[in-house]
Amino acid sequence: MDTSSPRKLLSAIRRALRNRFPLCYGMRGTAPINPAFGSAEGTPVDRFYIERFLDRERARITGTVLEIGDRGYTERFGGGVTRSDVLSAAADEGVTYVGDLASCPEIPSDTYDCVVLTQTLHYLRNMSAGVSELARILKPGGSVLCTVPGISQVSRFDMDRWGDRWRLTSLSAKELFSESFAPEDVSVDTYGNALASVCFLQGVPAERISQTKLDRQEPDYQLIVAVRATKARHA
Ligand SMILES: C[S@@+](CC[C@H](N)C(=O)[O-])C[C@H]1O[C@@H](n2cnc3c(N)ncnc32)[C@H](O)[C@@H]1O
């Protein structure tokens, strides 16, 4: 703590109070307490819920798996993975297919047991086309595990590259996936509550909120919308 002048001491105390008690001292100005979802301070609240969802669905992350951007969640939550592919809009290291999920004819039909599609569908200009491609590239009986933001700031990194376009609700997610999957094979869950949403927008990480509070789900505060859609075995 820099205490070399009264002004520096005061601002150091303010900073410490903001970090220790973000909800009391952090929300006086218009800027967030921590920028970039609070990722420099800990786990962004949306990631806490995304990982909850993937942990619950981990039995489906098996066999041939496609993930977007990297294979981080396939490696962390998968089991018995025989092939791990990556689709990305950018030609980064480890990427199997560089392209657009809305139109990816280079990926053969009926290929994957699981597609892990976290925080990407809302970047597509045409989400319907993307969901239709998912139904095509999944094997019969395979599932897509998809998360999208319901409540979120714009992701500036993604906005400046491929565009950050949409926010969904449980209703629009169900309708969107039911265009290409049988509605009874589409299950939608939501995660979040008012406190979690405020903390997420303010960049207060999950580690600063009690587990009991994060676990309380309020369906009108849909921070994360999570979809599991399974391709029918008989086409
Ligand atoms: C925020 S990451 C999402 C995936 C990451 N595994 C995660 O959970 O954060 C953004 C990724 O979306 C990919 N992306 C953006 N637009 C895309 C598109 N139209 N088709 C396929 N991938 C896309 C980018 O290449 C980037 O790797």
The ligand as a Gaussian input file, in Angstrom:
#p B3LYP/6-31G(d) Opt

LIG

0 1
 C      -15.347000     -16.764000     -26.363000
 S      -14.624000     -18.054000     -27.318000
 C      -15.819000     -19.277000     -27.141000
 C      -15.273000     -20.652000     -27.058000
 C      -14.387000     -20.958000     -25.869000
 N      -14.107000     -22.365000     -25.841000
 C      -15.028000     -20.500000     -24.554000
 O      -15.692000     -21.296000     -23.878000
 O      -14.845000     -19.335000     -24.213000
 C      -14.770000     -17.423000     -28.903000
 C      -14.487000     -18.421000     -30.019000
 O      -15.569000     -18.379000     -30.926000
 C      -15.064000     -18.642000     -32.193000
 N      -16.029000     -18.156000     -33.186000
 C      -16.514000     -16.904000     -33.325000
 N      -17.393000     -16.858000     -34.330000
 C      -17.479000     -18.114000     -34.838000
 C      -18.204000     -18.704000     -35.899000
 N      -19.064000     -17.994000     -36.638000
 N      -18.031000     -20.022000     -36.155000
 C      -17.172000     -20.753000     -35.396000
 N      -16.447000     -20.252000     -34.371000
 C      -16.604000     -18.950000     -34.105000
 C      -13.745000     -17.899000     -32.234000
 O      -12.876000     -18.451000     -33.176000
 C      -13.245000     -18.086000     -30.818000
 O      -12.358000     -19.183000     -30.760000

